[in-house]
Amino acid sequence: MTHRFSIIASALLLCAAAASGSDGPAVSASHVWIRTAPAGVQVLSGFLTLENLTDKPLHIVSVTSPDFASVAIGSSAVADQPQKPSEPATVKLKPHQPVVLKPDTDHLLLLQPHKRLFDGDMVTLIFNFSDGSSLDLLVPVRSQSPQN
């Protein structure tokens, strides 16, 4: 079942990337997932790898989702000092180099979900980049990393 779910999610990611522009996508995404959270938690974490497929530097202008009040990029608390969310534009994508947003480092902060999300649910994330391109992703909610 998990393997079939991974194949479906990968196919949806490819369809989203193909639809983002006639010259092909500017950015690809892989290893995309959102961690489940207990009831009442108002900030979920999202993880992925982005790769700039162009020959020019890009940055993330914004990340939005119809499933959350807002999306920011932040890092985990270190020594009981919570980190403030940063503007997405601080995430720079060098040409042909992956940028990994992962646990214990910079990652997506998905604020105020519109409903409780469970393992296996899918949510939409929309990335907008400095070249005017966008990438719409259908992202699985999981209790564990896809590598586990």
VENWOFEN-V929112 format. One record per backbone hydrogen bond with DSSP energy under -0.5 kcal/mol. NH is the residue of the N-H (numbers start at 1). CO is the residue of the C=O. If there is no record, write none. Layout:
# VENWOFEN-V929112
<<NH & CO> <NH & CO>>
This chain:
# VENWOFEN-V929112
<<5 & 1> <6 & 2> <7 & 3> <8 & 4> <9 & 5> <10 & 6> <11 & 7> <12 & 8> <13 & 9> <14 & 10> <15 & 11> <16 & 12> <17 & 13> <18 & 14> <19 & 15> <20 & 17> <21 & 18> <24 & 21> <28 & 51> <30 & 49> <33 & 47> <34 & 140> <35 & 45> <36 & 142> <37 & 117> <41 & 38> <44 & 110> <46 & 108> <47 & 33> <48 & 101> <49 & 30> <50 & 99> <51 & 28> <52 & 94> <52 & 97> <53 & 26> <53 & 51> <54 & 26> <58 & 93> <60 & 88> <60 & 91> <61 & 59> <61 & 128> <62 & 128> <64 & 126> <67 & 124> <68 & 65> <69 & 111> <69 & 112> <70 & 111> <71 & 63> <72 & 109> <73 & 86> <74 & 107> <78 & 81> <81 & 78> <82 & 80> <83 & 75> <86 & 73> <90 & 87> <91 & 88> <92 & 90> <93 & 58> <94 & 92> <96 & 52> <97 & 94> <99 & 50> <101 & 48> <101 & 99> <102 & 100> <102 & 106> <105 & 102> <107 & 74> <108 & 46> <109 & 72> <110 & 44> <110 & 108> <111 & 70> <111 & 109> <112 & 42> <114 & 67> <120 & 141> <121 & 118> <123 & 139> <125 & 137> <126 & 64> <127 & 125> <127 & 135> <128 & 62> <129 & 133> <130 & 59> <132 & 129> <135 & 127> <137 & 125> <137 & 135> <139 & 123> <139 & 137> <141 & 121> <142 & 34> <148 & 145>>
